[in-house]
């Protein structure tokens, strides 16, 4: 088994340690990507980048239609990859959408997002997880503070911090409908969480995460290091947020009338494939952590309208 550079959930108390991997993996082969130097530097400093309206209104309309089709197709389906809100039958997440052999599979390969991921990670990439998150009006529950990498490392065996999430805004994200919150600069620190990992933890953690979350003192310290800043990823539909795998983030519940929906693609470096989980447990299911038939993505230059027109002709 590989050396565990980021131990967590080993029965000890919480501990904060410095990150041992670069935030931006600078590789001359991928330096000519779509991001400007100041944007790359901002990602390195803060751990995230937000682009308003990376996809235009016509493309957003297509995304919303596909979102509705996905919701309708999965609403009554009882399966591990369809997550319902705790205490209700409202949909919370649908996983592994990049394997739908249709629209979202094409979207996951879109050049605008893949090239940016390659530039930041310094290599070709593949998708290790994808999902749609739904946060319905009045009923959408919170996602508590967490670092994705802590879970991906401990439960999935991701060895290094060389992955990022790409969140595509499908419905307008306001200050008041539970937008993603991020702590700038938190990607530079790793919070080793207390406790141990229960067996099949994913079955409960996808509804409400209670293992692998930072303690209050660590969270207060991270916010202090950020000068008291907690940023919110708000923006119109079609905007795109890239954030580092170790950036501390979460979201409050949605008590507004306005739903919030986002597509997440997790891009991992092809040089950072998953190994055995560092918890020593059985790997989580494929729909949460892709291990099978891993190949680097070939970016697709097609505009989404072109793809949508092809579907209509079929």
Secondary structure as GFF3:
##gff-version 3
##sequence-region A 1 314
A	DSSP	beta_strand	15	18	.	.	.	ID=ss1
A	DSSP	three_ten_helix	28	30	.	.	.	ID=ss2
A	DSSP	alpha_helix	37	46	.	.	.	ID=ss3
A	DSSP	beta_strand	48	51	.	.	.	ID=ss4
A	DSSP	alpha_helix	57	74	.	.	.	ID=ss5
A	DSSP	beta_strand	82	84	.	.	.	ID=ss6
A	DSSP	beta_strand	91	95	.	.	.	ID=ss7
A	DSSP	three_ten_helix	97	99	.	.	.	ID=ss8
A	DSSP	alpha_helix	103	108	.	.	.	ID=ss9
A	DSSP	alpha_helix	111	121	.	.	.	ID=ss10
A	DSSP	beta_strand	125	135	.	.	.	ID=ss11
A	DSSP	beta_strand	143	146	.	.	.	ID=ss12
A	DSSP	alpha_helix	148	156	.	.	.	ID=ss13
A	DSSP	beta_strand	163	169	.	.	.	ID=ss14
A	DSSP	beta_strand	180	182	.	.	.	ID=ss15
A	DSSP	three_ten_helix	186	188	.	.	.	ID=ss16
A	DSSP	beta_strand	189	192	.	.	.	ID=ss17
A	DSSP	alpha_helix	202	205	.	.	.	ID=ss18
A	DSSP	alpha_helix	216	225	.	.	.	ID=ss19
A	DSSP	beta_strand	231	232	.	.	.	ID=ss20
A	DSSP	beta_strand	240	244	.	.	.	ID=ss21
A	DSSP	beta_strand	249	251	.	.	.	ID=ss22
A	DSSP	beta_strand	260	269	.	.	.	ID=ss23
A	DSSP	alpha_helix	304	313	.	.	.	ID=ss24
###
